[in-house]
Amino acid sequence: MCGICGFVEIGHTGPLKPAAVLSMCESLTHRGPDDAGYYVTPDVALGSRRLSIIDLTDRGHMPMGTADNRYWITYNGEIYNFRELRTMLEGRGYAFRSKTDTEVVVTLYAHEGPAMLSRLNGMFAFAIWDNVERTLFLARDRLGVKPLYYAVQKDKLYFASEEKALFAAGVPREFDSDVWQELLCFRFVAGERTPYAGVRRLKPGHYLIWQDGKVQARRWWNLAERARERREDLPRKTEQWFQETFDSSVDLRRISDVPVGVLLSGGLDSSSVAASLGARSRASPSVSPSPAMTRVR
C-alpha cells in the first residue's frame, strides 16, 4: 500500500527540520510497515512508509533519488508495465540500481517530464522534487485508486496519502461547514473538496505543480474522452475482447515478489478474478497462486 507525505516551503532560512515530516510518517505507519525514510533540503521534505512488493531489498528504500540527485521521489502504487518502460529507458542510456518500479517512474520523469504519465499502466500517487527547477510535482492515477491530499498554508504546501498526516504536520483540523449537507446525504464529499477546511483532494487523472509558492493543477487523463474514442473503434467480437482484456488485467496484477491473494466477497467481480487467476495459474504452474488465495472475507 505504502504511504507518502511531505511539504515544500519558500523563503525558509536554513535546512527544514525533519521533525514535522517524521510525525507525518509516523501517522502513516499502518500503510507501510516494512521501511521508512525521509529526504530534507532547505526547500522540501519528503517522507515515505513502504510496504515492500517489488524488490524487497534495501535498494527499494524511499524517498529515492536519481543518480545525479536532481530528482527525488516518494511513491505509492504499482506500475504493471514498468519492466517494458525500464527496457526502453535502458535503450536510451539510463542505468538502474534497483529492480523497483519506483526507480523507473522517477527516471521516466527525468526523461520526459509530466508527459510520462500517459505511459504508465497502473495505480499510483507520487511526489517528485526537482532540485534544479525547485519544483514539486504531484500526480494521481487515472481513476484515483491511490489517494493523495494536499493543503496550502501561506507559502507552504503539504501533501500526504491521508488527511491525518497533514494534521500531524500542523495543518489545522477544522470541519468545513459548507459540505455538511453533502456529507450527511452521501457520506462522501465529491470532487477536490474534503470534510476539512483547507484540505483538498488531488482529483483522479490530475497532476499538480508547485513552484515559487504558485500551484497549478491540470488534468492529464479524461474518462469521457477515452469513452468517445472507444465508441469510434468498437471491437467486432465483444465477448472475445472482454475475455482477453479481463485475463490480461489479472495477469498484469500478478507481478510481485510476494505471494498474491484474492479476497472473495461472494460477488461476481471477485469470483471472476479468482476464477481467472486459477485458470491462468494452471496454464503457468511456475506462478501458482498463494494458499492465501483461498481465504474468504
Protein Blocks (a to p, Z undefined) as FASTA:
>chain_A
ZZadddddehiacjddfklmmmmmmmmmmmommbccddddfkbccddddddfbhpbfklp
ccdddfkomaccddedddfklmmmmmmmmmnopacfbfcfklmmmmmmmmnommlmmmpg
cddddddddfklopacddddfkomagcddddehjaccddfbfklmmmnopacdddfklmm
mmmmnopaehjbdfbehiacddehiacddeehiacdddfbdfklmmmmmmmmccfblmlm
mmmmmmmmmmmmmgccbdcddddehiaklmmmmmmmmmmmmmmmmlcccfklmpcZZ
